[in-house]
Amino acid sequence: MAHQHDVIVIGAGGSGLTAALYAAKQGVDVAVISKLYPTRSHTGAAQGGIGAALGNVEEDHWEWHMFDTIKGGDYLTDQDAAEIFAKEVIEAVLELEHMGLPFDRLPSGKIAQRRFGGHTKEYGKAAVHRAAHAADRTGHMILQTLYQQCVKHDLTFYNEFHVTDVIVEDGMAKGVVAYELATGELHTFQAKAIVIASGGYGRAWKVTSNAYTLTGDLQAILYRKGLPLEDMEFYQFHPTGLFPLGILLTEGARGEGGILRNALGERFMERYAPTIKDLAPRDMVARAMYLEVREGRGVGPRKDHVLLDLTHLPAETIHKKLPDISEFAWIYQGVDPTKQPVPVMPTAHYAMGGIPTTLNGEVIADDKNTVIAGLYAAGEVACVSLHGANRLGTNSLGDLVVFGRRAGTAAAKFAKSADFHDLSPDVTGDSRERLERIRNSSGKESVAALRGELQQAMQDYASVFRTEELLAKGVTAVAELHERYENIGVQDKGERYNTELMEALELGYLLEVSEATVHSCLNRKESRGAHAREDYPERDDKNWLKHTLVYKKQGKVGFMYKPVVLGKFEPKARTY
C-alpha cells in the first residue's frame, strides 16, 4: 500500500511525539510510524526527572546547567548545543506543565525539584535541586501527556509498523518503507520530510535497562547505506541496575539521599568524588562500583555487586517519591528498601552517540556537515552532541522535548516549501528481498542463540572498562556472528504477526550497531567519559578532542572526524 504525508515521524517516544506535535502545529499533514503502540515506547521507563534550572527550591541558572552538561560530557559536548538546551529546556518543562503533566509540587504549589548526579550550583561547588519530577514515573507522565496532545491534534498513527528502509537518493530523503506486523504487507510512505526518533540500542548488551524493542533499527539502516554514525564508542552504563537483572533503579533514589555501600558498609563514593559523592556523574559512579568489586569489597556470596541503601530515609519518602523502584525491588528481589539495602550493579542504559545532526535536527552525511535535505533525527537515536562522552541524568528527557521540538518545527518548515518526490516502482525491492530471504531461511543457526552470544560478547568485551585486547576480541566476535547470521533458520513462515521474522530482522540491526560500537571503541585511544580504556587511562585532548564518525563502505569500516564546538568553558580536569 502507498501513503503520502508532508512529514513522517519514525518512532512514538518522547522525541517522536514532540516532533510530530510541533510539526502539526505548523499546519502540515503529519503521520507517526511506530513499531509499538505509542505509550509502550521506552520513554515511559524513564524515572527520575527532567532537569531544568527553574530555581524553585534554591537559586539556579541556565549557565550552571550548561556548564554541568559540558563538564559531565567530559568536554566532548558541543557547547552551542548545551547552551541552546539549557535555555530552552526551562520553557519546555513549563510547556509540559501547561499541557497537563502532573509534576510533584512544593508546598508553594511550584514544580518540585530534586538533586541528581552531576548537577551543581556555582559551577561545581555543591549539588543542586534541578530535576523536575512526577514521583519516579516522570518519563511515563511525559509520554502520556504528549500522546494525549497528539490525539487532540488528530495526528495519523501507523502502530506496529516496522520501518525497513529510508529512501535517500541524490542527497535528499524521499520516503519510507515499512512492514505491517498485522498483515505482513510492505507499505510505502512518500514524505517531504522525515524525522527519525526511534531510540537507542541497549539490547546489544546482556545486562540492560532497555526494553526488548531497542535494537538500533534506524541507526543500522543508515549505517548500511554508508552514512556515518557519530561517537558510537560512548555508551552509558547506569550505576544502579537491580542486580542481576539490570532493571533500572532511578538516580532519583540517590537524589533523595540514598547511599551506595560496599561489603564493609563504607560509603565508598566519598573516596572517588569527595564533593558530591553518590551524585557524581554516571560514568564515574559505574567505574567506582566495578573497582570496589574488583578489589574484593563486593557484596554477596560471590562478592559481585554493591548495595543501594535507603534504610535511613523515612518510609513515607520512599513510598511517595520512589514508588516504582520500591515495587521493582520487592517484586524481583524480595527486598523491602525501607528495611534492607537493594543489590545493584551497572546496566547498559543509553547511547550518547548516534545519527549526527545539526542543532535543528538535520541529518549530516559526512565530516563537512553536509546536510541530507528533508531528513531529521532527534532523541537517543541522534547525536547533536549535547551529551558528549557521558550524559547527565535527566538530560535525556530534556533532550527529547528540546531537540524533538526543534526537529519537528524544522521538518514542517522544510515540508511547506518542498515537493513530493516520485519513488521508483521497485522502491520496496531491497526490503522485500531481505524479508523473504529471512522468512525462507532454513539454516542451522538459531536467532535467539546468536542474539544471546552477541549480548554476552558485548558485555564481556565492550563494557565499563575496556582494553585493546578485549576490544579486538569484540571486533572478531561480532564479525563471526555476522557471518553466522547468514545461516539462520526461521520456523514461522507465516505472513501475519510473524514476530520471529521481526526478531531475526532486529538481530541484523543489532549486529550492525555492535560492529560500529566495538570498532569505534578500539579506534579511540584515550579515556573520556563513559569510554574508559585501561591501556590509555588519561584523557588526551591533543589527539582526541574530536568527534568520531564511523561508516561502512564495501563491507569495510572506516572513520572520519569532526571538531568539537568549543565555547566559554575551556576543557579542564574533571573532578567532583
RODO-2510 file (C-alpha; in nm, 4 decimals, decimal comma):
residues 576
     n   res          X          Y          Z
     1     m     0,0000     0,0000     0,0000
     2     a     0,1099     0,3559    -0,0680
     3     h     0,0646     0,6550     0,1642
     4     q     0,1541     1,0220     0,1404
     5     h     0,2139     1,2711     0,4244
     6     d     0,4045     1,6003     0,4407
     7     v     0,6050     1,4883     0,7449
     8     i     0,6666     1,1311     0,8596
     9     v     0,7982     1,0737     1,2124
    10     i     0,9566     0,7336     1,2823
    11     g     0,9122     0,6426     1,6494
    12     a     0,6494     0,7437     1,9045
    13     g     0,8557     0,8005     2,2186
    14     g     0,9211     1,1399     2,3736
    15     s     1,1180     1,2906     2,0841
    16     g     0,8929     1,1423     1,8138
    17     l     0,5698     1,2648     1,9723
    18     t     0,7217     1,6080     2,0435
    19     a     0,8445     1,6364     1,6834
    20     a     0,5061     1,5240     1,5485
    21     l     0,3144     1,7632     1,7730
    22     y     0,5212     2,0703     1,6833
    23     a     0,5209     1,9808     1,3129
    24     a     0,1404     1,9537     1,3248
    25     k     0,1199     2,2959     1,4926
    26     q     0,2817     2,4372     1,1770
    27     g    -0,0232     2,3243     0,9807
    28     v     0,1264     2,0345     0,7825
    29     d    -0,0031     1,6773     0,7451
    30     v     0,1901     1,4604     0,9937
    31     a     0,1983     1,0824     1,0409
    32     v     0,3829     0,8755     1,3016
    33     i     0,5126     0,5253     1,2284
    34     s     0,5883     0,3161     1,5379
    35     k     0,6721    -0,0490     1,5918
    36     l     0,4808    -0,0235     1,9219
    37     y     0,1606     0,1288     2,0462
    38     p     0,2913     0,4795     2,1318
    39     t     0,2503     0,4677     2,5096
    40     r     0,4592     0,1494     2,5225
    41     s     0,7614     0,3418     2,3914
    42     h     1,0688     0,3347     2,6122
    43     t     1,0436     0,6977     2,7257
    44     g     0,7807     0,5544     2,9609
    45     a     1,0542     0,3730     3,1544
    46     a     1,2431     0,6946     3,2419
    47     q     1,2021     0,7536     3,6122
    48     g     1,3861     1,0281     3,7945
    49     g     1,3095     1,3631     3,6342
    50     i     1,3717     1,6255     3,3691
    51     g     1,6482     1,8744     3,4540
    52     a     1,5804     2,2454     3,4132
    53     a     1,7153     2,5486     3,6001
    54     l     1,3741     2,6588     3,7271
    55     g     1,5188     2,7591     4,0659
    56     n     1,2040     2,6516     4,2519
    57     v     1,3866     2,5012     4,5537
    58     e     1,7071     2,7069     4,5526
    59     e     1,8907     2,9501     4,3295
    60     d     1,9768     2,8045     3,9879
    61     h     2,0748     2,9402     3,6451
    62     w     2,0830     2,8007     3,2923
    63     e     2,4561     2,8842     3,2731
    64     w     2,5215     2,6421     3,5626
    65     h     2,3198     2,3721     3,3852
    66     m     2,5120     2,4363     3,0627
    67     f     2,8453     2,4066     3,2478
    68     d     2,7392     2,0828     3,4213
    69     t     2,6318     1,9325     3,0873
    70     i     2,9668     2,0190     2,9241
    71     k     3,1781     1,9033     3,2195
    72     g     2,9600     1,5922     3,2595
    73     g     3,0206     1,5148     2,8900
    74     d     3,3968     1,5334     2,9586
    75     y     3,4270     1,8345     2,7249
    76     l     3,3208     1,6387     2,4146
    77     t     2,9821     1,8133     2,4348
    78     d     2,9246     2,0716     2,1615
    79     q     2,8897     2,3908     2,3617
    80     d     2,6406     2,5572     2,1251
    81     a     2,4074     2,2575     2,1722
    82     a     2,4500     2,2742     2,5513
    83     e     2,3678     2,6463     2,5585
    84     i     2,0535     2,6099     2,3464
    85     f     1,9453     2,3129     2,5560
    86     a     1,9989     2,4716     2,8985
    87     k     1,7997     2,7795     2,7937
    88     e     1,5162     2,6060     2,6057
    89     v     1,4536     2,3193     2,8484
    90     i     1,3173     2,5687     3,1049
    91     e     1,0430     2,6759     2,8655
    92     a     0,9873     2,3135     2,7584
    93     v     0,9190     2,1989     3,1173
    94     l     0,6707     2,4832     3,1716
    95     e     0,5043     2,3932     2,8437
    96     l     0,4671     2,0301     2,9562
    97     e     0,3123     2,1600     3,2773
    98     h     0,0628     2,3637     3,0742
    99     m    -0,0199     2,0531     2,8695
   100     g    -0,1286     1,8915     3,1968
   101     l     0,1735     1,6894     3,3096
   102     p     0,1160     1,6097     3,6803
   103     f     0,4513     1,7147     3,8280
   104     d     0,5041     1,6723     4,2035
   105     r     0,4544     2,0005     4,3874
   106     l     0,6256     2,2033     4,6566
   107     p     0,4114     2,3450     4,9403
   108     s     0,4169     2,6747     4,7433
   109     g     0,2451     2,4990     4,4504
   110     k     0,5503     2,5231     4,2244
   111     i     0,7018     2,2193     4,0467
   112     a     0,9075     2,0091     4,2906
   113     q     1,2760     1,9504     4,2077
   114     r     1,5319     1,7016     4,3434
   115     r     1,9090     1,6630     4,3303
   116     f     2,0580     1,4482     4,0537
   117     g     2,4014     1,3209     3,9509
   118     g     2,6438     1,5822     3,8187
   119     h     2,4030     1,8763     3,8576
   120     t     2,5633     2,1503     4,0679
   121     k     2,5362     2,5138     4,1687
   122     e     2,8017     2,7816     4,1198
   123     y     2,9938     2,5736     3,8652
   124     g     3,0559     2,2659     4,0784
   125     k     3,0506     2,3840     4,4395
   126     a     2,7633     2,1610     4,5622
   127     a     2,4690     1,9530     4,4388
   128     v     2,1598     2,1481     4,3314
   129     h     1,7839     2,0702     4,3167
   130     r     1,7223     2,0766     3,9391
   131     a     1,5292     1,7613     3,8396
   132     a     1,1556     1,8298     3,7981
   133     h     0,9739     1,5044     3,8703
   134     a     0,6459     1,3163     3,8853
   135     a     0,7332     1,0623     4,1595
   136     d     0,9710     0,8154     3,9874
   137     r     0,7463     0,7889     3,6798
   138     t     0,8433     1,1125     3,5034
   139     g     0,9020     0,9540     3,1602
   140     h     0,5692     0,7722     3,1819
   141     m     0,3901     1,1002     3,2528
   142     i     0,5706     1,2815     2,9690
   143     l     0,4777     1,0062     2,7222
   144     q     0,1110     1,0003     2,8251
   145     t     0,0859     1,3806     2,8168
   146     l     0,2441     1,4092     2,4702
   147     y     0,0309     1,1267     2,3299
   148     q    -0,2867     1,2938     2,4553
   149     q    -0,1788     1,6157     2,2785
   150     c    -0,1108     1,4261     1,9542
   151     v    -0,4554     1,2625     1,9693
   152     k    -0,6071     1,6075     2,0342
   153     h    -0,4361     1,7361     1,7170
   154     d    -0,5740     1,4367     1,5223
   155     l    -0,2393     1,3011     1,4003
   156     t    -0,2275     0,9826     1,1937
   157     f    -0,0589     0,6847     1,3654
   158     y     0,0663     0,3684     1,1974
   159     n     0,1197     0,1447     1,5002
   160     e     0,3059    -0,1884     1,4904
   161     f     0,4729    -0,0961     1,1619
   162     h     0,8459    -0,1786     1,1411
   163     v     1,0444     0,0615     0,9216
   164     t     1,2689    -0,1442     0,6937
   165     d     1,4142     0,1300     0,4723
   166     v     1,4538     0,5073     0,4445
   167     i     1,4712     0,6178     0,0815
   168     v     1,7653     0,8580     0,0407
   169     e     1,8610     0,9435    -0,3184
   170     d     2,0576     1,2352    -0,4661
   171     g     2,1299     1,3747    -0,1204
   172     m     1,7649     1,4002    -0,0215
   173     a     1,5103     1,1951     0,1734
   174     k     1,2108     1,0843    -0,0311
   175     g     1,0183     0,8325     0,1753
   176     v     0,9997     0,5268     0,3952
   177     v     0,9249     0,1562     0,3542
   178     a     0,7599    -0,0216     0,6492
   179     y     0,6348    -0,3728     0,7276
   180     e     0,2910    -0,4040     0,8861
   181     l     0,3026    -0,6679     1,1587
   182     a    -0,0726    -0,7492     1,1439
   183     t    -0,0783    -0,8336     0,7716
   184     g     0,2812    -0,8927     0,6641
   185     e     0,2351    -0,6240     0,3959
   186     l     0,5044    -0,3779     0,2905
   187     h     0,3841    -0,0163     0,2790
   188     t     0,5482     0,2807     0,1072
   189     f     0,5268     0,6308     0,2504
   190     q     0,6043     0,9371     0,0413
   191     a     0,7121     1,2327     0,2509
   192     k     0,8578     1,5789     0,2020
   193     a     1,0394     1,5485     0,5351
   194     i     1,1218     1,2564     0,7648
   195     v     1,2095     1,2744     1,1355
   196     i     1,3882     0,9698     1,2803
   197     a     1,3127     0,9313     1,6526
   198     s     1,3434     0,5574     1,7032
   199     g     1,5515     0,5386     2,0231
   200     g     1,8640     0,3511     2,1298
   201     y     2,0151     0,0032     2,1094
   202     g     2,0740    -0,1212     2,4643
   203     r     1,9663    -0,4727     2,3677
   204     a     2,3158    -0,5229     2,2253
   205     w     2,4272    -0,5960     2,5850
   206     k     2,3294    -0,8843     2,8110
   207     v     2,2535    -0,6693     3,1185
   208     t     2,0485    -0,3657     3,0175
   209     s     1,7740    -0,1354     3,1400
   210     n     1,6395    -0,1184     2,7827
   211     a     1,3186    -0,2751     2,6523
   212     y     1,3292    -0,5632     2,4030
   213     t     1,2403    -0,3226     2,1229
   214     l     1,5582    -0,1112     2,1469
   215     t     1,7611    -0,2693     1,8699
   216     g     1,9089     0,0300     1,6833
   217     d     1,6942    -0,0218     1,3715
   218     l     1,7337     0,3207     1,2096
   219     q     2,0988     0,3645     1,3078
   220     a     2,1668     0,0336     1,1305
   221     i     1,9561     0,1199     0,8230
   222     l     2,1533     0,4434     0,7641
   223     y     2,4875     0,2747     0,8501
   224     r     2,4200     0,0109     0,5812
   225     k     2,3759     0,2945     0,3322
   226     g     2,7296     0,4160     0,4039
   227     l     2,6130     0,7087     0,6157
   228     p     2,8151     0,7778     0,9310
   229     l     2,7254     0,7309     1,2978
   230     e     2,8827     0,9693     1,5478
   231     d     3,0627     0,8900     1,8752
   232     m     2,9439     0,5286     1,8975
   233     e     3,2203     0,4437     2,1486
   234     f     3,0348     0,6388     2,4170
   235     y     2,7688     0,4154     2,5685
   236     q     2,6428     0,4829     2,9188
   237     f     2,6162     0,2185     3,1899
   238     h     2,3718     0,3376     3,4559
   239     p     2,5191     0,2665     3,8012
   240     t     2,2058     0,1342     3,9684
   241     g     2,0622    -0,1574     3,7760
   242     l     1,8799    -0,4054     4,0003
   243     f     2,1308    -0,6908     4,0340
   244     p     2,1495    -0,9265     3,8428
   245     l     1,8613    -0,8312     3,6081
   246     g     1,9672    -0,4811     3,5074
   247     i     1,6233    -0,3246     3,5623
   248     l     1,6650     0,0484     3,6207
   249     l     1,6545     0,1938     3,9727
   250     t     1,6459     0,5700     3,9310
   251     e     1,9299     0,8017     4,0252
   252     g     1,6492     0,9900     4,1993
   253     a     1,6937     0,7394     4,4833
   254     r     2,0380     0,8895     4,5452
   255     g     1,8938     1,2359     4,4808
   256     e     1,6580     1,1745     4,7728
   257     g     1,9533     1,0718     4,9926
   258     g     2,0260     0,7073     4,9028
   259     i     2,3849     0,5873     4,9600
   260     l     2,5966     0,3269     4,7791
   261     r     2,7768     0,0908     5,0181
   262     n     3,0293    -0,1910     4,9788
   263     a     3,0621    -0,5146     5,1812
   264     l     3,2306    -0,3234     5,4661
   265     g     2,9328    -0,0877     5,4859
   266     e     3,1505     0,2014     5,3625
   267     r     3,0067     0,4923     5,1661
   268     f     3,2742     0,4308     4,9057
   269     m     3,1854     0,7243     4,6732
   270     e     3,3457     0,9561     4,9313
   271     r     3,6808     0,8258     4,8034
   272     y     3,6061     0,8843     4,4330
   273     a     3,4049     1,2117     4,4372
   274     p     3,4542     1,3824     4,7754
   275     t     3,2354     1,6865     4,6967
   276     i     2,9155     1,5335     4,5562
   277     k     2,9791     1,1669     4,6485
   278     d     2,6907     0,9420     4,5329
   279     l     2,5691     1,2154     4,2977
   280     a     2,8797     1,2125     4,0772
   281     p     2,8197     1,1602     3,7012
   282     r     2,7153     0,8097     3,5985
   283     d     3,0385     0,7059     3,4267
   284     m     3,2388     0,7813     3,7432
   285     v     2,9960     0,6008     3,9745
   286     a     2,9787     0,2940     3,7464
   287     r     3,3607     0,2684     3,7372
   288     a     3,3824     0,3112     4,1151
   289     m     3,1357     0,0231     4,1647
   290     y     3,3378    -0,2050     3,9352
   291     l     3,6595    -0,1135     4,1171
   292     e     3,5047    -0,1894     4,4589
   293     v     3,4028    -0,5354     4,3347
   294     r     3,7367    -0,5945     4,1619
   295     e     3,9272    -0,5055     4,4802
   296     g     3,7311    -0,7574     4,6863
   297     r     3,4766    -0,5312     4,8578
   298     g     3,1750    -0,6651     4,6700
   299     v     2,8656    -0,7980     4,8463
   300     g     2,7020    -1,1422     4,8402
   301     p     2,8355    -1,4980     4,8251
   302     r     3,0270    -1,4180     4,5045
   303     k     3,1196    -1,0633     4,6111
   304     d     2,9882    -0,9470     4,2718
   305     h     2,7705    -0,6433     4,3480
   306     v     2,7234    -0,3467     4,5841
   307     l     2,4258    -0,2106     4,7782
   308     l     2,1971     0,0905     4,7426
   309     d     2,0995     0,1849     5,0971
   310     l     1,7747     0,3775     5,1525
   311     t     1,7015     0,2400     5,5013
   312     h     1,7928     0,5694     5,6738
   313     l     1,5226     0,7566     5,4762
   314     p     1,1658     0,7898     5,6110
   315     a     0,9456     0,5090     5,4736
   316     e     0,6940     0,7737     5,3635
   317     t     0,9585     0,9414     5,1411
   318     i     1,0378     0,6104     4,9712
   319     h     0,6734     0,5133     4,9164
   320     k     0,5649     0,8579     4,7993
   321     k     0,8634     0,9732     4,5932
   322     l     1,0072     0,6377     4,4766
   323     p     0,7062     0,4035     4,4473
   324     d     0,8158     0,2253     4,1274
   325     i     1,1632     0,1288     4,2414
   326     s     1,0255     0,0101     4,5780
   327     e     0,7921    -0,2166     4,3835
   328     f     1,0678    -0,3402     4,1479
   329     a     1,2989    -0,4264     4,4407
   330     w     1,0182    -0,6162     4,6140
   331     i     0,8853    -0,7988     4,3046
   332     y     1,2185    -0,9023     4,1508
   333     q     1,4401    -0,9465     4,4583
   334     g     1,2032    -0,9758     4,7550
   335     v     1,3790    -0,6768     4,9135
   336     d     1,1886    -0,4062     5,1021
   337     p     1,4041    -0,0932     5,0519
   338     t     1,2672     0,0670     5,3696
   339     k     1,4239    -0,2175     5,5708
   340     q     1,7077    -0,3653     5,3597
   341     p     1,9659    -0,2272     5,1137
   342     v     1,8988    -0,3171     4,7476
   343     p     2,1604    -0,5146     4,5424
   344     v     2,2780    -0,3108     4,2394
   345     m     2,5383    -0,3115     3,9595
   346     p     2,5777    -0,1043     3,6399
   347     t     2,3414    -0,1778     3,3495
   348     a     2,3705    -0,0782     2,9797
   349     h     2,1442     0,2235     2,9576
   350     y     2,1924     0,4989     2,6990
   351     a     2,3704     0,5785     2,3702
   352     m     2,5430     0,9171     2,3701
   353     g     2,6308     0,8533     2,0047
   354     g     2,4029     0,8072     1,7065
   355     i     2,2983     0,9701     1,3793
   356     p     2,4880     1,3020     1,3524
   357     t     2,2663     1,6110     1,3299
   358     t     2,2748     1,9908     1,3278
   359     l     2,1150     2,1970     1,6066
   360     n     1,7838     2,1770     1,4160
   361     g     1,7987     1,8000     1,3813
   362     e     1,9094     1,7921     1,0149
   363     v     2,0956     1,4655     0,9464
   364     i     2,4613     1,5110     0,8470
   365     a     2,6192     1,2889     0,5801
   366     d     2,9930     1,3478     0,6317
   367     d     3,2718     1,5275     0,8184
   368     k     3,1956     1,8543     0,6308
   369     n     2,8472     1,8806     0,7868
   370     t     2,6746     1,8213     0,4507
   371     v     2,3022     1,8015     0,5241
   372     i     2,0679     1,5396     0,3733
   373     a     1,7715     1,7502     0,2578
   374     g     1,4457     1,6604     0,4327
   375     l     1,5981     1,4113     0,6786
   376     y     1,5976     1,4875     1,0529
   377     a     1,6708     1,2957     1,3738
   378     a     1,6123     1,3632     1,7436
   379     g     1,6364     1,1898     2,0794
   380     e     1,8572     0,8937     2,1660
   381     v     1,8864     0,7828     1,8021
   382     a     2,0527     1,1176     1,7212
   383     c     2,3822     1,2790     1,8164
   384     v     2,3621     1,6583     1,8201
   385     s     2,6327     1,6053     2,0792
   386     l     2,4536     1,7524     2,3716
   387     h     2,5777     1,4638     2,5858
   388     g     2,9393     1,4405     2,4664
   389     a     3,1195     1,1461     2,6235
   390     n     2,8733     1,0992     2,9119
   391     r     2,5115     1,2080     2,9576
   392     l     2,3963     1,3622     3,2842
   393     g     2,0871     1,2120     3,4420
   394     t     1,7617     1,3992     3,3486
   395     n     1,9212     1,5424     3,0310
   396     s     1,7698     1,2647     2,8167
   397     l     1,4109     1,3738     2,8854
   398     g     1,5166     1,7351     2,8300
   399     d     1,6886     1,6366     2,5040
   400     l     1,3676     1,4697     2,3806
   401     v     1,1498     1,7764     2,4209
   402     v     1,4054     2,0444     2,3244
   403     f     1,5515     1,8785     2,0155
   404     g     1,2300     1,6914     1,9305
   405     r     1,0590     2,0311     1,9089
   406     r     1,3429     2,1778     1,7006
   407     a     1,3447     1,8828     1,4561
   408     g     0,9651     1,8783     1,4204
   409     t     0,9459     2,2532     1,3614
   410     a     1,2348     2,2473     1,1098
   411     a     1,0851     1,9465     0,9245
   412     a     0,7469     2,1195     0,8929
   413     k     0,9033     2,4425     0,7645
   414     f     1,1042     2,2433     0,5091
   415     a     0,7930     2,0478     0,4003
   416     k     0,5981     2,3683     0,3380
   417     s     0,8361     2,4738     0,0639
   418     a     0,9206     2,1274    -0,0749
   419     d     0,7512     1,8897    -0,3190
   420     f     0,6894     1,5166    -0,3008
   421     h     0,9451     1,3088    -0,4916
   422     d     0,8484     1,0165    -0,7126
   423     l     0,9534     0,6801    -0,5749
   424     s     1,0850     0,4178    -0,8142
   425     p     0,8461     0,1277    -0,8909
   426     d     1,0903    -0,1088    -0,7174
   427     v     1,1218     0,1012    -0,4004
   428     t     1,0270    -0,1947    -0,1783
   429     g     1,2691    -0,4303    -0,3550
   430     d     1,5534    -0,4302    -0,1007
   431     s     1,3155    -0,4669     0,1948
   432     r     1,1142    -0,7425     0,0273
   433     e     1,4286    -0,9325    -0,0706
   434     r     1,5684    -0,9119     0,2847
   435     l     1,2411    -1,0174     0,4495
   436     e     1,1811    -1,3059     0,2079
   437     r     1,5390    -1,4279     0,2470
   438     i     1,4950    -1,4403     0,6250
   439     r     1,1439    -1,5906     0,6118
   440     n     1,2526    -1,8660     0,3742
   441     s     1,5810    -1,9342     0,5527
   442     s     1,6377    -2,2874     0,6777
   443     g     1,9893    -2,2606     0,8176
   444     k     2,1156    -2,4249     1,1350
   445     e     2,1706    -2,1066     1,3415
   446     s     1,9090    -2,0005     1,5976
   447     v     1,8259    -1,6287     1,6141
   448     a     1,7808    -1,6429     1,9933
   449     a     2,1137    -1,8240     2,0443
   450     l     2,3027    -1,5796     1,8175
   451     r     2,1462    -1,2808     1,9932
   452     g     2,2483    -1,4294     2,3292
   453     e     2,6068    -1,4761     2,2078
   454     l     2,6190    -1,1173     2,0750
   455     q     2,4901    -0,9771     2,4046
   456     q     2,7435    -1,1813     2,6022
   457     a     3,0273    -1,0691     2,3713
   458     m     2,9336    -0,7021     2,4111
   459     q     2,9055    -0,7495     2,7882
   460     d     3,2484    -0,9161     2,8036
   461     y     3,4415    -0,7001     2,5554
   462     a     3,2732    -0,3540     2,5427
   463     s     3,1557    -0,2862     2,8958
   464     v     3,2569    -0,0290     3,1596
   465     f     3,6340    -0,0978     3,1385
   466     r     3,7997    -0,1670     2,8029
   467     t     4,1414    -0,2690     2,6671
   468     e     4,2934    -0,3243     2,3227
   469     e     4,2916    -0,7000     2,3824
   470     l     3,9244    -0,7134     2,4883
   471     l     3,8048    -0,4858     2,2080
   472     a     3,9995    -0,6794     1,9432
   473     k     3,8194    -0,9928     2,0665
   474     g     3,4936    -0,7987     2,0423
   475     v     3,5619    -0,6983     1,6802
   476     t     3,6371    -1,0619     1,5899
   477     a     3,3340    -1,1962     1,7791
   478     v     3,0914    -0,9540     1,6095
   479     a     3,2401    -1,0311     1,2649
   480     e     3,1986    -1,4073     1,3233
   481     l     2,8391    -1,3575     1,4392
   482     h     2,7738    -1,1502     1,1244
   483     e     2,8873    -1,4470     0,9140
   484     r     2,6787    -1,6951     1,1117
   485     y     2,3741    -1,4658     1,0772
   486     e     2,3731    -1,5529     0,7058
   487     n     2,2909    -1,9116     0,8090
   488     i     1,9942    -1,8517     1,0418
   489     g     1,6777    -2,0592     1,0317
   490     v     1,3249    -1,9280     1,0912
   491     q     1,0470    -2,1713     1,1795
   492     d     0,7457    -1,9406     1,1330
   493     k     0,6804    -1,8948     0,7599
   494     g     0,3507    -1,7090     0,8132
   495     e     0,2525    -1,3631     0,6918
   496     r     0,0587    -1,2265     0,9898
   497     y     0,2053    -1,1341     1,3290
   498     n     0,5319    -1,3074     1,2458
   499     t     0,7288    -1,1909     1,5499
   500     e     1,0019    -1,4483     1,4834
   501     l     1,0683    -1,2790     1,1485
   502     m     1,0887    -0,9393     1,3227
   503     e     1,3316    -1,0721     1,5846
   504     a     1,5549    -1,2049     1,3068
   505     l     1,5425    -0,8659     1,1319
   506     e     1,6242    -0,6870     1,4596
   507     l     1,9224    -0,9147     1,5226
   508     g     2,0635    -0,7901     1,1901
   509     y     2,0299    -0,4321     1,3159
   510     l     2,1942    -0,5186     1,6488
   511     l     2,4904    -0,6729     1,4664
   512     e     2,5401    -0,3526     1,2623
   513     v     2,5319    -0,1142     1,5606
   514     s     2,7505    -0,3506     1,7658
   515     e     3,0062    -0,3524     1,4838
   516     a     3,0068     0,0301     1,4732
   517     t     3,0426     0,0406     1,8527
   518     v     3,3324    -0,2038     1,9004
   519     h     3,5283    -0,0572     1,6075
   520     s     3,4801     0,2942     1,7487
   521     c     3,5883     0,1787     2,0962
   522     l     3,9027     0,0154     1,9577
   523     n     3,9801     0,3239     1,7474
   524     r     3,9688     0,5840     2,0318
   525     k     4,2958     0,5508     2,2198
   526     e     4,2180     0,7560     2,5309
   527     s     3,9799     0,7510     2,8289
   528     r     3,6998     1,0077     2,8207
   529     g     3,3585     0,9985     2,9865
   530     a     3,1943     0,6580     2,9508
   531     h     3,4800     0,5279     2,7317
   532     a     3,7357     0,4003     2,9851
   533     r     4,0461     0,2398     2,8298
   534     e     4,2658     0,0786     3,0962
   535     d     4,5557     0,0755     2,8472
   536     y     4,5055     0,4500     2,7794
   537     p     4,3872     0,5765     3,1195
   538     e     4,4269     0,9505     3,0527
   539     r     4,2129     1,1924     2,8540
   540     d     4,4118     1,3112     2,5508
   541     d     4,2774     1,6484     2,4328
   542     k     4,5692     1,6998     2,1942
   543     n     4,4802     1,3997     1,9779
   544     w     4,1217     1,3101     2,0681
   545     l     3,9210     1,6258     2,1420
   546     k     3,7140     1,5472     1,8320
   547     h     3,4023     1,3575     1,7303
   548     t     3,4329     1,0160     1,5654
   549     l     3,2255     0,9418     1,2547
   550     v     3,2221     0,5671     1,1815
   551     y     3,0916     0,4421     0,8449
   552     k     3,0929     0,1279     0,6292
   553     k     3,1727     0,1181     0,2585
   554     q     3,2079    -0,2067     0,0586
   555     g     3,1930    -0,4029     0,3823
   556     k     3,4890    -0,2195     0,5393
   557     v     3,4638     0,0026     0,8471
   558     g     3,6254     0,3471     0,8218
   559     f     3,6484     0,6692     1,0236
   560     m     3,6166     1,0427     0,9706
   561     y     3,6375     1,3139     1,2374
   562     k     3,4806     1,6488     1,3066
   563     p     3,5802     1,9123     1,5604
   564     v     3,4078     1,9677     1,8945
   565     v     3,2298     2,3041     1,9127
   566     l     3,4081     2,4797     2,1980
   567     g     3,2996     2,7966     2,3756
   568     k     3,3294     2,9765     2,7050
   569     f     3,4155     2,6655     2,9109
   570     e     3,7742     2,5538     2,8443
   571     p     3,8446     2,1796     2,8824
   572     k     3,9747     2,1122     3,2348
   573     a     4,0445     1,8100     3,4538
   574     r     3,7129     1,6583     3,5616
   575     t     3,6911     1,6337     3,9414
   576     y     3,3835     1,6338     4,1660
***
